Amino acid sequence: MGFSQDPFPFINKDNQLPKDLLSKRAVVFMNVNSLKWEEEAKKIHDSFIEIGVDAVAYYALSDIMSGEDATTAFYSDITQRSIENMLIIHQSDNGFELYATKIPEEGGFFKEGMNAFFMEDQSLKDLGARLQILVNKSGLERENYLIIDVPETFKRTNVIKSRRVANFNPDIRIDKLAVPKFENNIMLDVDVDKANAELDSIMNQHYPFEYGLVDPGMSAEEMISEGYLMVLKRLQNNGESLRRMLGYNLTEGETLLISVRKGDNEKVMKYRIDEHVHKYYVQQLYTKDIYLGDSWDAGKTWQEALINHVENLKAKLKK
């Protein structure tokens, strides 16, 4: 992910280990410079076994933060397993950083001003060794003894929990589309007013059917009561993870992904599988069915991805 110098400016770093670090289950979010993050997970997991940290699940942080649907799906999956602590392993320019804190009970993983234990070291091995010294000095009582030998990594979580359709919904010709506006977000580095003006401009210029910009906090029921039957959604991540999360097949050894824009301004774009891209899709509000479109149309920017998706939809449905 493209993080700033301070990768988590919304976190207040402190030196207080979670009191139940050695008695409750933890999830680990890996944010390292490699798609092969499971290999790094194995290194730190060996230390957690020694220390008594029951890390029961490992995820790529970029998957967790790829969009509202993804965050909601992962939060549900994780909290249903009675996991209360979360750890972040972040690879910085100087080595590795560890953050440890409680998972917020009110939903979502990150809140402005949340406190987290913080430490850093040059390698994961050194980080684990120092953490063990700190834990030994802390007096924390260990209750976690049955810890799995190999980290359980979740690379196959599908964020689509309803029916998945690799096409467009023809009803969109007559059903009004809700387009959620951008809002200030701790993980989003954009000028919100400018982005929303651009969002409206692109939709106005490219989308041929009825739509309206809506507050991103609106529930499905509220959107339906205002006359909307469909909502536009977006995810962002590296291309490989995005395709996995949306239920596309991945070919072994695939290094490039081809995006297609149809219609009057036909265009073919090639992106490395590890490049950060955006992908739009539409959800039917009553049935919750997801319509991904009839071809892969992700873009390097949200603007490009939106134009790709809308032009493909238009090419298919205006006939």
Rosetta blueprint (number, residue, H / E / L):
1 M L
2 G L
3 F L
4 S L
5 Q L
6 D L
7 P L
8 F L
9 P L
10 F L
11 I E
12 N E
13 K E
14 D E
15 N L
16 Q L
17 L L
18 P L
19 K L
20 D L
21 L L
22 L L
23 S L
24 K L
25 R E
26 A E
27 V E
28 V E
29 F E
30 M E
31 N E
32 V L
33 N L
34 S L
35 L L
36 K L
37 W H
38 E H
39 E H
40 E H
41 A H
42 K H
43 K H
44 I H
45 H H
46 D H
47 S H
48 F H
49 I H
50 E H
51 I H
52 G L
53 V L
54 D E
55 A E
56 V E
57 A E
58 Y E
59 Y E
60 A E
61 L H
62 S H
63 D H
64 I H
65 M L
66 S L
67 G L
68 E H
69 D H
70 A H
71 T H
72 T H
73 A H
74 F H
75 Y H
76 S H
77 D H
78 I H
79 T H
80 Q L
81 R L
82 S L
83 I E
84 E E
85 N E
86 M E
87 L E
88 I E
89 I E
90 H E
91 Q E
92 S E
93 D L
94 N L
95 G E
96 F E
97 E E
98 L E
99 Y E
100 A E
101 T E
102 K E
103 I L
104 P L
105 E L
106 E L
107 G L
108 G L
109 F L
110 F L
111 K L
112 E L
113 G L
114 M E
115 N E
116 A E
117 F E
118 F E
119 M E
120 E E
121 D E
122 Q L
123 S L
124 L H
125 K H
126 D H
127 L H
128 G H
129 A H
130 R H
131 L H
132 Q H
133 I H
134 L H
135 V H
136 N H
137 K H
138 S H
139 G L
140 L L
141 E L
142 R L
143 E L
144 N L
145 Y L
146 L L
147 I L
148 I L
149 D L
150 V L
151 P L
152 E L
153 T E
154 F L
155 K L
156 R L
157 T L
158 N L
159 V L
160 I L
161 K L
162 S L
163 R L
164 R E
165 V E
166 A L
167 N L
168 F L
169 N L
170 P H
171 D H
172 I H
173 R H
174 I L
175 D L
176 K E
177 L E
178 A E
179 V E
180 P E
181 K L
182 F L
183 E L
184 N L
185 N L
186 I L
187 M L
188 L L
189 D L
190 V L
191 D L
192 V H
193 D H
194 K H
195 A H
196 N H
197 A H
198 E H
199 L H
200 D H
201 S H
202 I H
203 M H
204 N H
205 Q H
206 H H
207 Y L
208 P L
209 F L
210 E L
211 Y E
212 G E
213 L E
214 V E
215 D L
216 P L
217 G L
218 M L
219 S L
220 A H
221 E H
222 E H
223 M H
224 I H
225 S H
226 E L
227 G L
228 Y E
229 L E
230 M E
231 V E
232 L E
233 K E
234 R E
235 L E
236 Q E
237 N E
238 N E
239 G H
240 E H
241 S H
242 L H
243 R H
244 R H
245 M H
246 L L
247 G L
248 Y L
249 N L
250 L L
251 T L
252 E L
253 G L
254 E L
255 T L
256 L E
257 L E
258 I E
259 S E
260 V E
261 R E
262 K L
263 G L
264 D L
265 N L
266 E L
267 K E
268 V E
269 M E
270 K E
271 Y E
272 R E
273 I L
274 D L
275 E L
276 H E
277 V E
278 H E
279 K E
280 Y E
281 Y E
282 V E
283 Q E
284 Q E
285 L L
286 Y L
287 T L
288 K L
289 D L
290 I E
291 Y E
292 L L
293 G L
294 D L
295 S L
296 W L
297 D L
298 A L
299 G E
300 K L
301 T L
302 W H
303 Q H
304 E H
305 A H
306 L H
307 I H
308 N H
309 H H
310 V H
311 E H
312 N H
313 L H
314 K H
315 A H
316 K H
317 L H
318 K L
319 K L
